[in-house]
């Protein structure tokens, strides 16, 4: 357990150093914009914590995900499966350095995954079990039809 705590502390230190290189100028999204985007796909909000979030680009998300290791964890049905991967990624983006960005957890009828909103108000899907990023409007697989979300 201590090794994991040390690894997390080391990660936070490295992330604080690299953030200025990774993240571009902030663009604040008011909650009503996020509500509009998610409402357009008829997704039910389970929880939103803040009034404002910042958009984040696919390139920034991809770069930040390089620092994570959980997507390499072993998949164990009903023990460490899609919802666990998605909550771990949401947890990663909920640390004190990244929690202001519009990155959330969501689910469909059959799958759990993550989403984010960029500065152009485009909605993206993150498949946390491999790190694939997809523009939501291009996704045709029904397992990514968002029915509820947490931001």
N, CA, C and O of each residue as an XYZ file, in Angstrom:
604
protein
N       0.826     -1.190      0.000
C       0.000      0.000      0.000
C       0.876      1.262      0.000
O       0.569      2.237     -0.687
N       1.956      1.235      0.768
C       2.838      2.400      0.815
C       3.464      2.664     -0.544
O       3.649      3.819     -0.927
N       3.800      1.584     -1.293
C       4.354      1.761     -2.628
C       3.370      2.506     -3.523
O       3.766      3.375     -4.301
N       2.108      2.169     -3.413
C       1.086      2.836     -4.199
C       0.968      4.307     -3.806
O       0.835      5.168     -4.676
N       1.014      4.602     -2.516
C       0.952      5.987     -2.038
C       2.162      6.780     -2.534
O       2.023      7.928     -2.957
N       3.343      6.170     -2.480
C       4.551      6.834     -2.967
C       4.458      7.099     -4.464
O       4.838      8.170     -4.939
N       3.948      6.113     -5.206
C       3.793      6.253     -6.643
C       2.827      7.386     -6.968
O       3.076      8.168     -7.886
N       1.731      7.480     -6.227
C       0.751      8.555     -6.445
C       1.370      9.919     -6.145
O       1.168     10.866     -6.905
N       2.114     10.032     -5.056
C       2.761     11.304     -4.705
C       3.772     11.704     -5.784
O       3.857     12.872     -6.162
N       4.526     10.737     -6.268
C       5.490     11.016     -7.329
C       4.770     11.468     -8.598
O       5.213     12.394     -9.278
N       3.672     10.816     -8.905
C       2.882     11.182    -10.075
C       2.372     12.620     -9.967
O       2.493     13.387    -10.923
N       1.807     12.995     -8.821
C       1.274     14.352     -8.625
C       2.389     15.378     -8.805
O       2.180     16.417     -9.432
N       3.561     15.096     -8.264
C       4.695     16.021     -8.417
C       5.079     16.187     -9.888
O       5.310     17.303    -10.353
N       5.145     15.055    -10.625
C       5.491     15.125    -12.045
C       4.405     15.855    -12.827
O       4.700     16.639    -13.730
N       3.145     15.592    -12.474
C       2.034     16.227    -13.171
C       2.043     17.734    -12.959
O       1.816     18.485    -13.908
N       2.300     18.191    -11.746
C       2.358     19.627    -11.468
C       3.419     20.303    -12.325
O       3.232     21.435    -12.771
N       4.524     19.617    -12.555
C       5.613     20.152    -13.359
C       5.242     20.210    -14.831
O       5.569     21.179    -15.516
N       4.560     19.177    -15.327
C       4.260     19.075    -16.759
C       2.988     19.790    -17.200
O       2.832     20.061    -18.390
N       2.075     20.105    -16.282
C       0.792     20.688    -16.685
C       0.916     21.914    -17.581
O       0.187     22.008    -18.568
N       1.803     22.855    -17.284
C       1.899     24.018    -18.177
C       2.270     23.636    -19.613
O       1.898     24.339    -20.553
N       2.994     22.539    -19.790
C       3.363     22.097    -21.135
C       2.195     21.398    -21.829
O       2.096     21.442    -23.055
N       1.319     20.761    -21.074
C       0.235     19.947    -21.635
C      -1.016     20.763    -21.894
O      -1.587     20.691    -22.983
N      -1.449     21.536    -20.914
C      -2.734     22.225    -20.997
C      -2.593     23.613    -21.602
O      -1.696     24.376    -21.244
N      -3.484     23.922    -22.514
C      -3.493     25.214    -23.183
C      -4.346     26.200    -22.379
O      -4.747     25.921    -21.249
N      -4.607     27.337    -22.978
C      -5.404     28.369    -22.326
C      -6.759     27.807    -21.888
O      -7.398     27.060    -22.629
N      -7.182     28.165    -20.702
C      -8.456     27.683    -20.177
C      -9.621     28.386    -20.841
O      -9.567     29.581    -21.130
N     -10.672     27.625    -21.078
C     -11.922     28.157    -21.599
C     -13.021     27.664    -20.679
O     -13.304     26.468    -20.624
N     -13.636     28.577    -19.961
C     -14.612     28.207    -18.949
C     -15.972     27.899    -19.586
O     -16.487     28.672    -20.394
N     -16.539     26.749    -19.201
C     -17.859     26.337    -19.659
C     -18.839     26.525    -18.520
O     -18.669     25.946    -17.447
N     -19.839     27.313    -18.742
C     -20.852     27.461    -17.705
C     -21.725     26.211    -17.696
O     -21.894     25.544    -18.717
N     -22.263     25.917    -16.552
C     -23.023     24.690    -16.366
C     -24.195     24.582    -17.342
O     -24.523     23.482    -17.786
N     -24.825     25.698    -17.679
C     -25.969     25.606    -18.594
C     -25.533     25.077    -19.963
O     -26.318     24.403    -20.631
N     -24.291     25.366    -20.401
C     -23.796     24.827    -21.665
C     -23.641     23.317    -21.581
O     -24.006     22.595    -22.510
N     -23.101     22.846    -20.471
C     -22.945     21.408    -20.276
C     -24.316     20.746    -20.205
O     -24.525     19.689    -20.802
N     -25.250     21.356    -19.484
C     -26.610     20.818    -19.417
C     -27.228     20.721    -20.807
O     -27.915     19.747    -21.114
N     -26.989     21.722    -21.644
C     -27.528     21.721    -23.002
C     -26.921     20.589    -23.822
O     -27.637     19.851    -24.498
N     -25.610     20.456    -23.760
C     -24.929     19.402    -24.520
C     -25.434     18.023    -24.089
O     -25.781     17.199    -24.935
N     -25.476     17.775    -22.802
C     -25.894     16.464    -22.313
C     -27.401     16.270    -22.483
O     -27.859     15.151    -22.719
N     -28.163     17.338    -22.367
C     -29.605     17.240    -22.565
C     -29.971     16.909    -23.997
O     -30.986     16.260    -24.248
N     -29.149     17.352    -24.939
C     -29.389     17.058    -26.350
C     -29.314     15.569    -26.648
O     -29.867     15.111    -27.647
N     -28.640     14.812    -25.798
C     -28.584     13.360    -25.991
C     -29.464     12.638    -24.974
O     -29.391     11.416    -24.837
N     -30.292     13.396    -24.266
C     -31.249     12.845    -23.291
C     -30.586     12.063    -22.166
O     -31.129     11.062    -21.700
N     -29.421     12.511    -21.731
C     -28.725     11.846    -20.634
C     -29.193     12.425    -19.299
O     -29.369     13.636    -19.165
N     -29.388     11.562    -18.332
C     -29.790     11.985    -16.993
C     -28.548     12.297    -16.160
O     -27.622     11.490    -16.078
N     -28.544     13.462    -15.554
C     -27.429     13.840    -14.691
C     -27.621     13.220    -13.315
O     -28.642     13.444    -12.665
N     -26.647     12.449    -12.875
C     -26.687     11.883    -11.536
C     -26.038     12.808    -10.530
O     -26.422     12.821     -9.360
N     -25.046     13.594    -10.973
C     -24.369     14.518    -10.069
C     -23.495     15.482    -10.857
O     -22.777     15.085    -11.775
N     -23.570     16.766    -10.480
C     -22.648     17.800    -10.959
C     -22.246     18.577     -9.719
O     -23.100     18.969     -8.924
N     -20.987     18.796     -9.555
C     -20.516     19.397     -8.311
C     -20.274     20.896     -8.391
O     -20.365     21.588     -7.377
N     -19.971     21.404     -9.565
C     -19.547     22.793     -9.685
C     -20.401     23.543    -10.700
O     -21.095     22.939    -11.518
N     -20.337     24.871    -10.632
C     -21.076     25.710    -11.586
C     -20.313     25.931    -12.877
O     -20.912     26.195    -13.919
N     -18.990     25.825    -12.815
C     -18.153     26.066    -13.979
C     -17.171     24.918    -14.151
O     -16.685     24.340    -13.179
N     -16.894     24.606    -15.393
C     -15.853     23.640    -15.741
C     -15.074     24.236    -16.898
O     -15.502     25.227    -17.490
N     -13.944     23.649    -17.224
C     -13.138     24.104    -18.343
C     -13.103     23.022    -19.406
O     -13.028     21.831    -19.104
N     -13.159     23.460    -20.660
C     -13.032     22.529    -21.765
C     -11.606     22.002    -21.839
O     -10.662     22.666    -21.410
N     -11.462     20.810    -22.384
C     -10.157     20.184    -22.515
C     -10.117     19.454    -23.855
O     -11.095     18.813    -24.240
N      -9.006     19.545    -24.560
C      -8.921     18.982    -25.905
C      -8.611     17.480    -25.876
O      -8.091     16.970    -24.884
N      -8.929     16.783    -26.957
C      -8.570     15.366    -27.051
C      -7.060     15.140    -26.899
O      -6.627     14.157    -26.297
N      -6.277     16.054    -27.448
C      -4.811     15.910    -27.345
C      -4.346     16.043    -25.899
O      -3.455     15.316    -25.459
N      -4.950     16.969    -25.163
C      -4.588     17.146    -23.757
C      -5.000     15.929    -22.930
O      -4.242     15.464    -22.078
N      -6.204     15.417    -23.188
C      -6.652     14.219    -22.467
C      -5.715     13.052    -22.760
O      -5.301     12.338    -21.847
N      -5.382     12.861    -24.041
C      -4.487     11.765    -24.433
C      -3.135     11.885    -23.736
O      -2.594     10.896    -23.242
N      -2.601     13.085    -23.699
C      -1.302     13.305    -23.054
C      -1.384     13.031    -21.554
O      -0.493     12.392    -20.994
N      -2.425     13.499    -20.910
C      -2.579     13.265    -19.471
C      -2.773     11.783    -19.159
O      -2.289     11.296    -18.136
N      -3.467     11.074    -20.022
C      -3.700      9.652    -19.776
C      -2.425      8.823    -19.851
O      -2.381      7.706    -19.334
N      -1.400      9.353    -20.483
C      -0.118      8.638    -20.527
C       0.451      8.442    -19.126
O       1.233      7.522    -18.885
N       0.053      9.314    -18.209
C       0.564      9.239    -16.839
C      -0.182      8.212    -15.994
O       0.221      7.938    -14.864
N      -1.260      7.643    -16.520
C      -2.042      6.687    -15.739
C      -1.565      5.271    -16.003
O      -0.925      4.996    -17.017
N      -1.879      4.392    -15.091
C      -1.511      2.979    -15.256
C      -2.718      2.060    -15.154
O      -2.616      0.881    -15.493
N      -3.850      2.563    -14.699
C      -4.986      1.687    -14.423
C      -5.535      1.005    -15.667
O      -6.089     -0.089    -15.561
N      -5.401      1.618    -16.852
C      -5.953      0.991    -18.049
C      -5.226     -0.302    -18.407
O      -5.681     -1.063    -19.261
N      -4.101     -0.544    -17.752
C      -3.362     -1.778    -17.991
C      -3.710     -2.863    -16.968
O      -3.200     -3.981    -17.040
N      -4.580     -2.524    -16.022
C      -4.967     -3.486    -14.991
C      -5.757     -4.631    -15.623
O      -6.378     -4.479    -16.675
N      -5.714     -5.755    -14.964
C      -6.406     -6.932    -15.462
C      -7.918     -6.773    -15.336
O      -8.429     -6.371    -14.290
N      -8.618     -7.091    -16.409
C     -10.080     -7.092    -16.408
C     -10.561     -8.360    -15.702
O     -10.159     -9.466    -16.062
N     -11.413     -8.197    -14.708
C     -12.001     -9.335    -13.999
C     -13.509     -9.090    -13.965
O     -13.974     -8.159    -13.307
N     -14.263     -9.915    -14.663
C     -15.710     -9.742    -14.757
C     -16.354     -9.658    -13.375
O     -16.099    -10.488    -12.502
N     -17.187     -8.646    -13.198
C     -17.924     -8.385    -11.962
C     -17.042     -7.990    -10.768
O     -17.560     -7.775     -9.672
N     -15.734     -7.893    -10.962
C     -14.833     -7.451     -9.892
C     -14.066     -6.203    -10.290
O     -14.072     -5.210     -9.562
N     -13.414     -6.245    -11.428
C     -12.701     -5.080    -11.957
C     -13.031     -4.998    -13.436
O     -12.269     -5.442    -14.294
N     -14.196     -4.415    -13.707
C     -14.677     -4.354    -15.072
C     -14.937     -2.909    -15.490
O     -14.358     -1.990    -14.912
N     -15.784     -2.697    -16.470
C     -15.895     -1.374    -17.101
C     -16.215     -0.248    -16.120
O     -15.642      0.836    -16.228
N     -17.112     -0.479    -15.171
C     -17.443      0.608    -14.244
C     -16.255      0.982    -13.371
O     -16.076      2.151    -13.030
N     -15.436     -0.012    -13.007
C     -14.252      0.275    -12.186
C     -13.216      1.082    -12.970
O     -12.650      2.044    -12.450
N     -12.971      0.689    -14.220
C     -12.047      1.449    -15.059
C     -12.527      2.894    -15.208
O     -11.737      3.832    -15.105
N     -13.838      3.062    -15.453
C     -14.388      4.406    -15.668
C     -14.323      5.250    -14.395
O     -14.011      6.438    -14.462
N     -14.614      4.652    -13.238
C     -14.505      5.410    -11.992
C     -13.047      5.758    -11.682
O     -12.768      6.832    -11.150
N     -12.125      4.863    -12.009
C     -10.705      5.170    -11.788
C     -10.267      6.353    -12.638
O      -9.533      7.222    -12.166
N     -10.718      6.392    -13.904
C     -10.339      7.523    -14.751
C     -10.987      8.813    -14.257
O     -10.349      9.866    -14.262
N     -12.243      8.742    -13.832
C     -12.884      9.927    -13.250
C     -12.111     10.380    -12.012
O     -11.914     11.577    -11.802
N     -11.677      9.426    -11.199
C     -10.864      9.758    -10.021
C      -9.563     10.455    -10.398
O      -9.145     11.402     -9.733
N      -8.935      9.990    -11.451
C      -7.697     10.601    -11.939
C      -7.940     12.071    -12.279
O      -7.135     12.932    -11.924
N      -9.043     12.358    -12.963
C      -9.345     13.730    -13.345
C     -10.012     14.516    -12.221
O     -10.368     15.679    -12.413
N     -10.186     13.912    -11.070
C     -10.778     14.601     -9.919
C      -9.729     15.064     -8.920
O     -10.074     15.605     -7.870
N      -8.457     14.860     -9.232
C      -7.431     15.339     -8.303
C      -7.377     16.864     -8.343
O      -7.943     17.487     -9.241
N      -6.706     17.451     -7.384
C      -6.730     18.912     -7.206
C      -6.228     19.688     -8.418
O      -6.556     20.864     -8.572
N      -5.450     19.058     -9.269
C      -4.889     19.750    -10.424
C      -5.805     19.716    -11.650
O      -5.712     20.577    -12.525
N      -6.689     18.716    -11.707
C      -7.461     18.504    -12.931
C      -8.969     18.575    -12.745
O      -9.711     18.471    -13.722
N      -9.431     18.747    -11.533
C     -10.874     18.648    -11.269
C     -11.694     19.756    -11.922
O     -12.917     19.645    -12.006
N     -11.052     20.807    -12.377
C     -11.804     21.895    -13.006
C     -12.197     21.583    -14.451
O     -12.974     22.327    -15.049
N     -11.675     20.503    -15.016
C     -11.954     20.167    -16.407
C     -13.219     19.322    -16.538
O     -13.539     18.526    -15.654
N     -13.936     19.503    -17.648
C     -15.209     18.827    -17.897
C     -14.964     17.394    -18.359
O     -15.129     17.063    -19.534
N     -14.569     16.558    -17.407
C     -14.330     15.134    -17.653
C     -15.199     14.373    -16.665
O     -15.154     14.636    -15.463
N     -15.985     13.435    -17.163
C     -16.909     12.743    -16.284
C     -16.997     11.254    -16.512
O     -16.321     10.684    -17.369
N     -17.849     10.646    -15.717
C     -18.172      9.217    -15.773
C     -19.563      9.099    -16.370
O     -20.428      9.926    -16.081
N     -19.798      8.084    -17.199
C     -21.132      7.889    -17.755
C     -21.374      6.414    -18.016
O     -20.463      5.587    -17.965
N     -22.645      6.113    -18.299
C     -22.975      4.724    -18.589
C     -24.079      4.653    -19.625
O     -24.863      5.582    -19.818
N     -24.102      3.514    -20.273
C     -25.188      3.176    -21.179
C     -25.962      2.032    -20.524
O     -25.789      1.769    -19.334
N     -26.789      1.372    -21.270
C     -27.509      0.223    -20.707
C     -26.597     -0.974    -20.455
O     -26.940     -1.861    -19.672
N     -25.437     -1.005    -21.113
C     -24.579     -2.190    -21.026
C     -23.117     -1.907    -20.692
O     -22.330     -2.843    -20.552
N     -22.739     -0.636    -20.562
C     -21.312     -0.323    -20.441
C     -21.122      0.959    -19.637
O     -21.998      1.823    -19.625
N     -19.984      1.080    -18.970
C     -19.581      2.312    -18.291
C     -18.290      2.800    -18.940
O     -17.434      2.002    -19.320
N     -18.162      4.108    -19.062
C     -17.008      4.697    -19.737
C     -16.920      6.151    -19.306
O     -17.587      6.540    -18.348
N     -16.129      6.958    -19.975
C     -15.946      8.355    -19.585
C     -16.245      9.272    -20.760
O     -16.333      8.833    -21.907
N     -16.397     10.547    -20.452
C     -16.629     11.551    -21.478
C     -15.900     12.827    -21.090
O     -15.509     13.010    -19.938
N     -15.725     13.702    -22.062
C     -15.242     15.054    -21.777
C     -15.806     15.993    -22.827
O     -16.268     15.566    -23.885
N     -15.758     17.280    -22.515
C     -16.230     18.320    -23.415
C     -15.047     19.243    -23.708
O     -14.344     19.685    -22.799
N     -14.845     19.520    -24.984
C     -13.712     20.377    -25.349
C     -14.112     21.845    -25.398
O     -15.252     22.195    -25.093
N     -13.183     22.691    -25.779
C     -13.416     24.131    -25.795
C     -14.377     24.572    -26.902
O     -14.906     25.682    -26.870
N     -14.594     23.688    -27.880
C     -15.548     23.968    -28.955
C     -16.919     23.364    -28.650
O     -17.780     23.296    -29.528
N     -17.118     22.929    -27.407
C     -18.367     22.339    -26.926
C     -18.688     21.012    -27.603
O     -19.856     20.643    -27.723
N     -17.665     20.299    -28.043
C     -17.859     18.971    -28.620
C     -17.732     17.931    -27.514
O     -16.881     18.032    -26.630
N     -18.594     16.941    -27.591
C     -18.633     15.860    -26.618
C     -17.817     14.680    -27.144
O     -17.984     14.257    -28.288
N     -16.928     14.153    -26.288
C     -16.080     13.019    -26.641
C     -16.291     11.884    -25.654
O     -16.671     12.100    -24.504
N     -16.039     10.678    -26.123
C     -16.078      9.470    -25.298
C     -14.642      9.016    -25.079
O     -13.814      9.093    -25.986
N     -14.352      8.543    -23.873
C     -13.070      7.891    -23.582
C     -13.388      6.451    -23.204
O     -14.179      6.206    -22.294
N     -12.782      5.514    -23.891
C     -12.890      4.106    -23.498
C     -11.757      3.856    -22.510
O     -10.605      3.716    -22.922
N     -12.063      3.797    -21.208
C     -10.997      3.734    -20.204
C     -10.237      2.414    -20.170
O      -9.179      2.332    -19.546
N     -10.746      1.398    -20.820
C     -10.049      0.117    -20.820
C      -8.956      0.049    -21.877
O      -8.339     -1.001    -22.053
N      -8.709      1.129    -22.571
C      -7.646      1.143    -23.563
C      -7.203      2.545    -23.939
O      -6.178      2.728    -24.595
N      -7.986      3.538    -23.517
C      -7.600      4.918    -23.758
C      -8.080      5.510    -25.071
O      -7.709      6.638    -25.397
N      -8.891      4.790    -25.835
C      -9.382      5.323    -27.105
C     -10.305      6.513    -26.857
O     -11.142      6.490    -25.955
N     -10.136      7.553    -27.676
C     -10.959      8.755    -27.601
C     -11.754      8.859    -28.899
O     -11.197      8.747    -29.992
N     -13.077      9.079    -28.763
C     -13.957      9.123    -29.930
C     -14.880     10.335    -29.835
O     -15.426     10.619    -28.769
N     -15.055     11.042    -30.934
C     -16.028     12.112    -30.996
C     -17.411     11.479    -30.897
O     -17.743     10.588    -31.678
N     -18.211     11.930    -29.949
C     -19.494     11.278    -29.679
C     -20.395     11.244    -30.913
O     -21.078     10.247    -31.149
N     -20.405     12.304    -31.688
C     -21.274     12.353    -32.866
C     -20.876     11.333    -33.936
O     -21.676     11.033    -34.822
N     -19.656     10.798    -33.870
C     -19.191      9.790    -34.831
C     -19.400      8.362    -34.349
O     -19.215      7.418    -35.117
N     -19.782      8.193    -33.097
C     -19.896      6.861    -32.509
C     -21.215      6.226    -32.931
O     -22.279      6.835    -32.809
N     -21.131      4.997    -33.427
C     -22.340      4.278    -33.839
C     -22.633      3.070    -32.956
O     -23.747      2.547    -32.985
N     -21.673      2.624    -32.186
C     -21.867      1.469    -31.314
C     -22.828      1.834    -30.181
O     -22.573      2.779    -29.434
N     -23.915      1.102    -30.052
C     -24.941      1.412    -29.062
C     -24.453      1.304    -27.625
O     -25.072      1.867    -26.722
N     -23.356      0.594    -27.398
C     -22.864      0.498    -26.019
C     -22.374      1.848    -25.494
O     -22.125      1.992    -24.297
N     -22.234      2.838    -26.380
C     -21.818      4.180    -25.971
C     -22.967      5.183    -25.945
O     -22.715      6.385    -25.867
N     -24.207      4.736    -26.006
C     -25.359      5.630    -25.888
C     -25.509      6.034    -24.425
O     -25.982      5.245    -23.606
N     -25.115      7.238    -24.101
C     -25.109      7.705    -22.709
C     -26.543      7.846    -22.193
O     -27.371      8.526    -22.800
N     -26.822      7.187    -21.053
C     -28.138      7.370    -20.427
C     -28.031      8.143    -19.115
O     -29.001      8.766    -18.685
N     -26.867      8.110    -18.481
C     -26.677      8.886    -17.248
C     -25.199      9.223    -17.101
O     -24.328      8.567    -17.673
N     -24.942     10.278    -16.307
C     -23.557     10.719    -16.164
C     -23.335     11.419    -14.832
O     -24.267     11.876    -14.170
N     -22.057     11.481    -14.472
C     -21.568     12.207    -13.291
C     -20.455     13.114    -13.777
O     -19.537     12.678    -14.472
N     -20.547     14.386    -13.400
C     -19.484     15.327    -13.777
C     -18.838     15.864    -12.526
O     -17.915     16.675    -12.607
